[in-house]
Amino acid sequence: SSLTGLKDITVTGDASVTLSAVDKATQLETLGASNTTGGVTVNGQLANTAAFTGGAGNDTITLGASTKAHDMGAGDDTVEITAALGKGGSINGGAGIDTLEMTTTIAKSFNVGDAITGFETLKLTTGTDDVNMDNFGEINHVIAGSEAATINNIDSNGTIEFNANGTMTVNVKGAEKPDNIS
């Protein structure tokens, strides 16, 4: 692909922009959108060595075992996670209502630690695994798109949205017994 050697992408302006085939840019080092207000959607997973900087719009990116720091900027941003971050990888959700999106298979062993900050929502797309909300820091809002998953240790003032049919078990931190919700 002619994108293979691309090292830097800069997006500016107030229009919403969708970038396709960015996953073909295997040598990408930076994708800068800090001077845009319209939002940037990146179709395809960024190279693990590429750093993203978002602007004031609603940005959407996909990351795997990234080893770079990502700053989503302002806006209601979404970061899809396809693997645990690599050594040195970090994500700052920034201002706005920001969402981490992943399968329960990834979420079951995921831990935000100090590397992921500024996210308010966890969106679970598919899977039936147990997810421990203690591993997601301050996130206290779950969008459950997966059937038969178990959400453990959500705070009593947490929010769960259901976007799938099936039975989900929710264990509220400090509650005496789990509740099954259909």
C-alpha positions in Angstrom: 0.0 0.0 0.0 1.2 3.5 -0.7 0.3 4.5 2.9 2.9 2.1 4.4 5.6 4.7 4.8 3.4 7.5 6.0 4.8 8.9 9.3 2.6 11.9 10.2 -1.0 13.0 9.7 -2.3 16.4 10.7 -6.0 17.3 10.7 -7.3 20.9 11.1 -10.5 22.8 10.7 -14.1 22.6 11.9 -15.5 19.8 9.7 -15.9 16.2 10.9 -13.3 14.0 9.2 -13.2 10.2 8.7 -9.8 8.7 7.9 -9.9 5.3 6.2 -7.1 2.8 5.7 -5.0 4.3 8.5 -4.3 0.8 9.6 -2.2 0.5 6.4 0.1 3.2 7.6 2.3 0.8 9.6 5.1 3.4 10.1 2.8 6.1 11.4 4.3 8.0 14.3 1.7 10.8 14.9 -1.9 11.6 14.1 -2.5 15.1 15.3 -6.0 16.6 15.4 -5.5 19.1 18.3 -6.5 22.0 16.0 -9.8 20.5 14.9 -13.3 21.1 16.3 -15.3 18.8 14.1 -14.1 15.5 15.4 -11.9 12.8 13.8 -13.0 9.2 13.2 -10.2 6.8 12.4 -11.3 3.6 10.6 -8.9 0.8 11.4 -6.5 0.3 14.2 -3.6 2.8 14.7 -0.1 1.4 14.5 1.2 0.5 18.0 3.9 3.1 17.6 1.6 6.0 16.5 0.5 8.6 19.0 -2.9 10.3 18.6 -3.7 13.8 19.8 -7.4 14.9 19.6 -9.1 18.2 19.5 -12.4 19.7 20.7 -14.6 17.5 18.6 -15.8 13.9 19.2 -12.9 11.7 18.2 -13.0 7.9 17.7 -9.9 5.7 17.4 -9.0 2.0 17.7 -5.9 0.9 19.6 -4.2 -2.4 20.1 -0.9 -3.0 22.1 0.0 0.7 21.7 3.3 1.9 23.2 2.5 5.6 22.8 0.7 8.3 24.8 -2.7 9.3 23.4 -4.5 12.5 24.4 -8.1 12.5 23.2 -8.7 16.2 23.9 -12.1 17.7 24.6 -15.3 16.2 23.2 -17.2 13.0 23.8 -14.5 10.6 22.6 -14.5 6.8 22.0 -11.4 4.5 22.1 -11.9 0.9 21.1 -9.4 -1.4 22.7 -8.4 -4.6 20.8 -5.6 -5.7 23.2 -3.9 -4.6 26.4 -1.8 -1.5 25.9 1.9 -2.1 25.4 4.7 -0.9 27.6 4.6 2.9 27.8 1.1 3.1 26.3 -1.4 5.5 27.9 -4.7 7.2 27.1 -6.1 10.4 28.5 -9.8 10.8 27.7 -9.7 14.6 28.4 -12.8 16.7 28.9 -16.2 15.4 27.8 -18.0 12.0 28.3 -15.4 9.6 27.1 -15.9 5.9 26.3 -13.6 2.8 26.4 -15.0 0.1 24.1 -14.0 -3.5 24.2 -15.2 -7.1 24.3 -15.6 -8.9 27.6 -12.8 -11.2 26.6 -10.4 -8.2 26.8 -12.2 -6.5 29.7 -11.9 -9.6 32.0 -8.2 -9.1 32.4 -7.9 -5.4 31.6 -6.8 -2.9 34.2 -6.7 0.9 33.6 -4.1 1.5 36.3 -2.4 4.8 35.9 -2.2 4.5 32.1 -5.8 5.3 31.3 -7.5 8.4 32.8 -10.5 10.6 32.0 -12.9 8.0 30.9 -16.5 7.8 32.2 -18.1 4.9 30.3 -17.2 1.3 29.5 -18.9 -0.2 26.5 -18.9 -4.0 26.3 -19.5 -5.1 22.7 -19.6 -8.9 22.8 -18.7 -11.8 25.1 -19.8 -13.7 28.2 -16.9 -13.1 30.5 -16.8 -11.7 34.0 -15.8 -8.0 34.2 -14.4 -6.6 37.4 -15.2 -2.8 37.6 -12.6 -2.4 40.3 -10.1 -2.7 37.4 -11.6 0.3 35.6 -10.9 3.1 38.1 -13.5 5.8 38.2 -15.6 4.4 35.4 -19.1 3.8 36.8 -21.2 3.6 33.7 -21.4 0.4 31.6 -23.1 0.0 28.3 -23.7 -3.8 28.0 -24.0 -4.9 24.5 -23.1 -8.5 25.3 -25.4 -11.2 26.5 -24.8 -13.4 29.6 -21.8 -11.4 30.9 -21.2 -10.7 34.6 -20.4 -7.2 35.9 -18.7 -7.3 39.3 -18.1 -4.5 41.8 -20.0 -1.7 40.1 -20.7 1.1 42.6 -24.2 1.4 44.0 -24.6 4.7 42.2 -23.4 3.2 38.9 -25.4 3.1 35.6 -25.8 0.0 33.4 -27.4 0.3 30.0 -28.6 -2.8 28.2 -28.3 -3.1 24.5 -28.7 -6.8 24.1 -31.2 -9.6 24.9 -30.2 -12.2 27.5 -29.4 -12.4 31.1 -26.7 -10.4 32.8 -25.5 -10.7 36.3 -24.6 -7.5 38.1 -22.8 -7.6 41.5 -23.0 -4.3 43.1 -20.1 -3.3 45.4 -21.3 -3.6 49.0 -24.6 -5.3 48.2 -25.4 -8.5 50.1 -26.2 -10.7 47.1 -26.0 -10.5 43.3 -28.9 -9.5 41.2 -29.8 -11.2 37.9 -31.2 -8.7 35.4 -33.0 -9.8 32.2 
